[in-house]
Amino acid sequence: MWQDLPIVIRRRVHQQTGHRKQSVLASARGFHIHGVRELEAGDSPRSMSRKHLVRTGTELVVEKHMERGAFVLVLLDVSASGRIGAERIKHDASVELLDCFARACLWQGNILQVIAFTANVEFESPVLASANALDEILIALSALRPVSQGTDHREVIAYASSIAERHVQPADLVCIISDLLFPEPRDSLIRDLEGLSETADVVALVMRDSTEMAMPPLRGSLRARDIETGEVFLADAVSDRDPVRELEEHDIDSCVLMTSQSEAQWFDILSDFFTRRIRRG
């Protein structure tokens, strides 16, 4: 099932080795045939297939896409907010999602690296090219005991940016698996992700649980404790800021998945998500 996930990158990939990676950017050389369509307004005359024109008299464009493997960098949030969940613990669901998504990447001829983070970088895998190597990383993540409990995106995004900007084996796609329950203000997160998106394609796979949406209406203030920092505070309102909407407003694609959903449901949701990216080009 997961080998058929249409992982498409919205920028040209850098890797010189590998195979079967679809990029939405077309070129005249070094690409495989993705499909054939009619010539449209705005197409360059050079893109028209002369072979089809001579044989059938039809003006067609042969779409070509890059045939290279990509380097996918996965940032996995392992902070304390992932230790809650009604149907499943969010952390466990996120690791399971990583397993599925990573295998989809590897099956399609890509290489992969995983970085687990809280307020700091807690774990960094080597570059992976096989399912056996991935299995070892999943075991290490299951045994991981983070030093920090809180969440701060700054260190891991800065590190991901350095990987995306390097000359040798830069990251093509950076995928963040997180609940995005980062401390306010989120403007810093948006700004840093925008900066990262200048050198790599960025997507957010947002893991949510029903407990986050089940707070009942209350009068007055609510005494609450931050699960990550331990801070006790009075909350008189729930923030109406939606990080997913804010990411989309800044052209950073995100996809929401629930801990209660099955693997098959995750696959369908992600298939729709990446298919929409193909149509957007």
Secondary structure, 3 states (H helix, E strand, C coil): CHHHCCCCECCCCCCCCCCCECECCCCCCCEEEEEEEECCCCCCHHHECHHHHHHHCCCEEEEEEECECCEEEEEEECCHHHHCCCCCCHHHHHHHHHHHHHHHHHHCCCEEEEEEECCCEEEECCCECCHHHHHHHHHHHHCCCCCCCCCCHHHHHHHHHHHHHCCCCCCCEEEEEECCCCCCCCHHHHHHHHHHCCCCEEEEEEEECHHHHCCCCCCCCEEEECCCCCCEEEECCCCCCCHHHHHHHCCCEEEEEECCCCHHHHHHHHHHHHHHHHHHC
